[in-house]
Amino acid sequence: MDLRENPISLVHFMAYPGPGRTNSVQRGEAREEYLLRSLRQVLDDPYFAGIEITRIKQRSIRQQAAQLLKESGKHVIFSAQPVQLINEDNLIAPEDISSRDETQRQLAVLRIKECVDQAIKLGAKALGLISGRDPGTAGGLRARQQAMVALVRSLDEICLYTKQRAEELQIPPLAISLELFDRIAEPGCKNQLIGPTEDAIEVARQLRDVHGHVNFGLLYDLSHMPLLQGIALEAETPAVLRSLAPYLNHIHIGSCVTDRDDPLYGDSHPRFDYSGSAVGEEELAAFMAALAEINYQGGIGIEVMPLPEEDSSIAIESTKAYLEIVRNRLDVNYTLGNYFFQTRRFFTEEMVALLTETRIYRPHLIEEAAEKRVRRSELTTNGKLVILAADHPARNVTSVGGDPVGMGERLDYLGRVLRVMAASDIDGVMATPEIIEDLLLVDYLLKENGGSGILDHRILIGCMNRSGLAGVEYEMEDRMTAFTAERMHRLGMDGAKMMFRLDMGRYSRYSIQTISYCADAINRCNALGLPVFLEPLPVVKTPDGYQVNMNANALIKTIGIGAGLGDSSARLWLKIPYVPEYYRVVRATTLPVLMLGGASKGNPIYTIQDFERGMGEGHNVRGAMVGRNVLYPGKDDPAAVAEAVCDVVHRSATSLEAVRKLRGQRGRDMDALEKLLSH
């Protein structure tokens, strides 16, 4: 869900409490000029798609307000909460609609029915309310249980009344939203029965599933979250939104103060940048990310109160600014929700078996597929490339996250490679012979069965040296054990990839030998007109094995060595990791540079962000050759992540634009390989 699509409203009576920050608006007694002027300010602001108002006592002012609201065309929500909390003349027990006293409960319900009538007159489409004071547990849980029963009964009657009025007036019934408040019996807090999420869900379940009131739901307020305590007596976190998701009608964002020594302690709704605010940018971001995760599509109300002697516009604009910062954060926009890429839904055991059978009985199809493949006329169509790297297992690198052999299952590994090749705009693939030949066989079988191939107009790059096995003593001696230049030439491939890692310490002689192997291979490729993609990496020995030295100076020196290899650099590209001060690194050469992704981070936004930065760091930065961060992006779809990288490289998208588009790419064309099994 793109959080830019959620309609934003303003809780008017909080942002504009009254002249001098009195609560005359909440009491429904604001002077005409103040109320109407402040309403116009909100209704004229294009940022707000809705407004949340409360009771207006004077009929003439109410009629003018109703006309303004109608003319604006904006979504109107009526808030009965101030009416209940102020409890004018104390005529109704504080337990309100959850009162165990039947007379008091009926009076409380009648008051809400009057609010329903006024809400309809003001053109509201929804109404918010609260449960009433928590009776506590001093005498055990019995009082609270009885209050819950009374609350459900009251809400049932209120929902029935909204339906009755809707039928009489031939309008849709008001959406009724019960707001969750704290259960803290201290000044500045609200001490309401509802209350913790667990209890709110039980009430909502009964109203929806037992009584059938589909217009009933819950209103969750970020301002209250730090004050809400569940069964474990710990503050709630955004994780509760997953449980609330089926019942959410509306959301409020705002803050509170949890420091008892602060003059604004409690449910005071200060700005996010107030020094004592319990909610800042990070907390707001976590909350908004959780909303995106559950695909929340409802309204979001800004609930903020100006500080003493502060103009309302300052509080409103500050809160809007925070909301916009958060809505444009990558971590908020990148959400998976319930999505989980499953390779076997795309590439099945039956398809793997077919590949094995083809290798046994029709191995000649590899050559035929290579011969029939439609090659590009040029290596790159726009001077840029995004290449999938699929050569890691051949160098004893199989770990993904916490799984030491995550890349060891060929169905999953090859399936992810095929997913990227079949369902993204990636330019091509770099791989070892068995992967390239699997791809050629799949390409042939798809075409043989009337489907579209996956390799036409794509780049095929062969990996050459893979003997530098991770973890062995002489890892730096990385001989040419995979593709040869001659074999790639016969298969009509488009380039060769090789690497050397420079250990300046004890095993430097083996690095020098590998550099010599690379130089010879470059010469052979040059003789056959094959472009070369060279990965020169400075490394350091650590207790956990060799690690790439991500220091700009070390990379600059190593680039100088790599660029000087072979008898010509006419078709030489370099593969260099993105690091801070990348502009200095890429200035070390005029050769075209592709960025690499490195070990899987489990979350692709960091790689996408690095690639966006890297593409702006030098004219010779021309794309990426990325493997694990595309193939194993946590639970995400490899094809969607590959497409996001293509957006950054080929279409100059920002990482934010790419991430927002990524969500819509997930799970597309999952039937792309079905033709493999056609007969």
Secondary structure, 3 states (H helix, E strand, C coil): CCHHHCCEEEEHHHHCCCHHHCCHHHHCCCCHHHHHHHHHHHHCCCCCCEEEECCCCCHHHHHHHHHHHHHHCCEEEEECHHHHHHCHHHCCCCCHHHCCCHHHHHHHHHHHHHHHHHHHHCCCCEEEECCCECCCCCCCCHHHHHHHHHHHHHHHHHHHHHHHHHHHHCCCCCEEEEECCCCCCCCCCCCECCCCHHHHHHHHHHHHHHCCCCCEEEEEECCCHHHCECCCCCECCCCHHHHHHHHEEEEEECCCECCCCCCCCECCCCCCCCCCCCCCHHHHHHHHHHHHHCCCCCEEEECCCCCCCCCHHHHHHHHHHHHHHHHCCHHHHCCCCCCCCCHHHCCCHHHHHHHHHHHHHCCCHHHHHHHHCCCCCCCCCCCCEEEEEECCHHHCCCCECCECCCCCCHHHHHHHHHHHHHHCCCCEEEECHHHHHHHHHHHHHHHHCCCCCCCCCCEEEEECECCCCCCCCCCCCCCECCCCHHHHHHCCCCEEEEEEEEECCCCHHHHHHHHHHHHHHHHHHHHCCCCEEEEEEEEEEECCEEEECCCHHHHHHHHHHHHCCCCCCCCEEEEEECCCCHHHHHCCCCCCEEEECCCCCCCCHHHHHHHHHHHCCCCCEEEEEECHHHHCCCCCCHHHHHHHHHHHHHCCCCHHHHHHHHHHHCCCCCCCCHHHHCC
